[in-house]
């Protein structure tokens, strides 16, 4: 018997989409519960007490237990499947790209998308405006590093799809909403098409 | 036959210490190569071309292959050992704390330590000074979240030591160098003593 899976999410978040895409690629059914992060719905006393004390989405609920952190939730879903490499080095290398995603990519590529496409530049405070150039440069560096790695390679790790591809696809494929020019990263562009062509692929808007 | 393990590191970095501590707890021998990050030694063309195109330490070298990202390197070392839980939920929950460490804890707790204890407050630029209050608040929130989780629990995941404990121990146990008051987090204090009492424990200065 399998526990029911519930995704607590804000559907436009790439971090939430990662989990939906992982579940879709695996054919795992997922119930969805939507929270509006722009209205503080993940900071209510009830959410903090029952879903995630860190006040963030996504959270994957498995029966009556909860896994916060998008990449940990993807790992739970894919553990034992072909999306997690069987080879020990490749498995660690997959995690290397997933930690890179949360440390070097998401805080820059996703944050600029949220600021520019969701909050709106005119509503940013002084600190956010001051941070924009550094986030732009760091986001471009992350995309450039991916592009150099993917030149001559089909996938981020080994020669088949893994959670590294899923995790980095989520915010990369909508990076233009944050003002990044994907045409500057041709190997990334080819890789985005490859991920989008996978059997079971689910678009972000689905 | 096992490949030789070489840690490319800056020994005062908690991210590098995590890997040394993991290896020590497992009894795995590790050769060490030191780079001075304050002198740009991880941004040289040779380092970028051979060790890590991201220009960062730590990097774990396994034979002639490289794993950047501290928590991925710890996972490589501990994969298949008791430091990675056998239970599927607990394994994902361990990764949850390791992603929390890199997203919510390290950019605040470790960055303030680096700025205050290594660079020196008088050498910070205007942007760094402006960011200090937000990093202070976010670092305190991360420590508070750990403290509430550890109240009544011995370890972060399940009831035995895992990489979640190792990863979060590294910068938490030196958080006072970044101006955090650990006496405000009594459950964290008990947990730090428990980690330091493990067989095979290695101090940061070793």
Interface residues (C-beta under 8 A of the other chain):
Chain A: X53 X54 X62 X65 X67 X68 X69 X70 X71 X72 X73 X75 X76 X79 X80 X88 X89 X91 X92 X93 X95 X96 X98 X99 X100 X102 X103 X104 X106 X107 X127 X130 X131 X134 X145 X148 X149
Chain B: X53 X54 X62 X65 X67 X68 X69 X70 X71 X72 X73 X75 X76 X79 X80 X88 X89 X91 X92 X93 X95 X96 X98 X99 X100 X102 X103 X104 X106 X107 X127 X130 X131 X134 X145 X148 X149
